[in-house]
């Protein structure tokens, strides 16, 4: 199901943004209105709308002044317990809105080490 929702209502499930990915989207002329065609994926978790992907696109939408974005509810998601952990990590670091990711932009190498490797460790448990 696709709906429009307030961008400020989305709880991130990712602690960092990859600077290279962000730069590439900007250089390719990303326009926040593209969420109409390619909605941001979300789940409902503990009463919150949790962004489960496309954090970079969501951040750029925020930077472009968008208040509302199109999201798509995912009925099923693999590793739901992992997302509960990711959201917990985000809240511990005061990442409670997409705009908070602006202070978490890191190099691709650091993103791989700090985020991807961290997520892989809990997936292997």
C-alpha positions in Angstrom: 0.0 0.0 0.0 1.4 3.4 -1.0 0.5 6.6 0.9 1.8 10.1 1.5 3.2 10.7 4.9 5.1 13.4 6.8 8.8 12.9 6.3 9.4 13.9 9.9 7.3 10.9 11.1 9.8 8.4 9.6 12.1 6.7 12.1 15.4 5.8 10.4 16.8 2.3 10.8 20.3 3.3 9.6 22.9 5.2 11.6 25.0 6.6 8.7 24.8 7.8 5.1 27.4 6.9 2.6 29.0 10.2 1.3 29.7 8.7 -2.2 26.1 7.4 -2.6 24.8 10.8 -1.5 27.1 12.7 -3.9 26.1 10.4 -6.8 22.4 11.0 -6.3 23.0 14.7 -6.2 25.2 14.6 -9.3 22.5 12.6 -11.1 20.0 15.3 -10.4 17.9 13.6 -7.7 14.5 15.2 -7.3 12.5 14.4 -4.2 9.3 14.2 -6.3 10.7 10.9 -7.6 9.3 9.2 -4.4 6.0 9.3 -6.3 7.3 6.8 -8.8 9.7 5.0 -6.4 8.2 5.2 -2.8 10.3 4.9 0.3 10.0 1.5 2.0 8.6 1.5 5.5 7.3 -1.0 8.1 5.2 -0.4 11.2 7.3 -1.3 14.2 6.1 -0.7 17.8 3.6 1.9 16.6 6.2 3.8 14.5 6.7 4.1 10.8 10.3 2.8 10.3 12.2 3.6 7.1 13.8 0.3 6.1 15.8 1.5 3.0 16.4 4.4 0.8 17.7 6.6 3.7 19.8 8.6 1.3 16.8 9.4 -0.9 14.8 10.3 2.2 17.6 12.6 3.4 17.8 14.4 0.1 14.0 14.9 0.1 14.4 16.5 3.5 17.2 18.7 2.2 15.1 19.7 -0.7 12.4 21.0 1.7 9.9 18.2 1.2 7.4 17.8 4.0 5.5 14.8 2.6 6.8 11.8 0.8 5.3 8.7 -0.8 6.0 5.5 1.2 5.1 1.9 0.6 4.2 -0.3 3.5 6.0 -3.6 3.3 3.7 -6.4 4.6 6.5 -8.8 5.2 10.1 -8.2 5.9 13.0 -10.6 6.5 14.9 -10.2 9.8 12.3 -8.1 11.6 14.2 -8.5 14.8 17.3 -7.0 13.1 15.3 -3.9 12.3 14.3 -3.7 16.0 18.0 -3.7 16.8 18.8 -1.1 14.1 16.1 1.3 15.4 17.4 0.8 19.0 20.9 1.8 17.8 19.5 4.8 16.1 17.6 6.0 19.1 20.7 5.5 21.3 22.5 7.9 19.0 19.6 10.4 18.8 18.8 9.5 15.2 15.0 9.8 15.4 14.3 11.7 12.2 15.7 11.5 8.7 17.2 15.0 9.1 19.4 13.7 11.9 21.4 11.7 9.4 23.0 15.0 8.2 25.5 14.7 11.1 26.2 11.1 10.1 27.6 11.3 6.6 30.8 9.3 6.3 33.1 7.9 3.6 32.2 4.7 1.8 35.0 2.8 3.5 33.8 4.0 6.9 30.2 3.2 6.0 31.2 -0.3 5.1 33.2 -0.8 8.4 30.9 1.1 10.8 27.5 0.2 9.4 27.5 -2.8 7.0 29.9 -4.8 9.1 28.0 -4.0 12.3 24.8 -5.2 10.7 26.4 -8.3 9.4 27.6 -9.2 12.9 24.1 -9.4 14.3 22.8 -11.2 11.2 25.3 -14.0 11.8 24.2 -14.6 15.4 
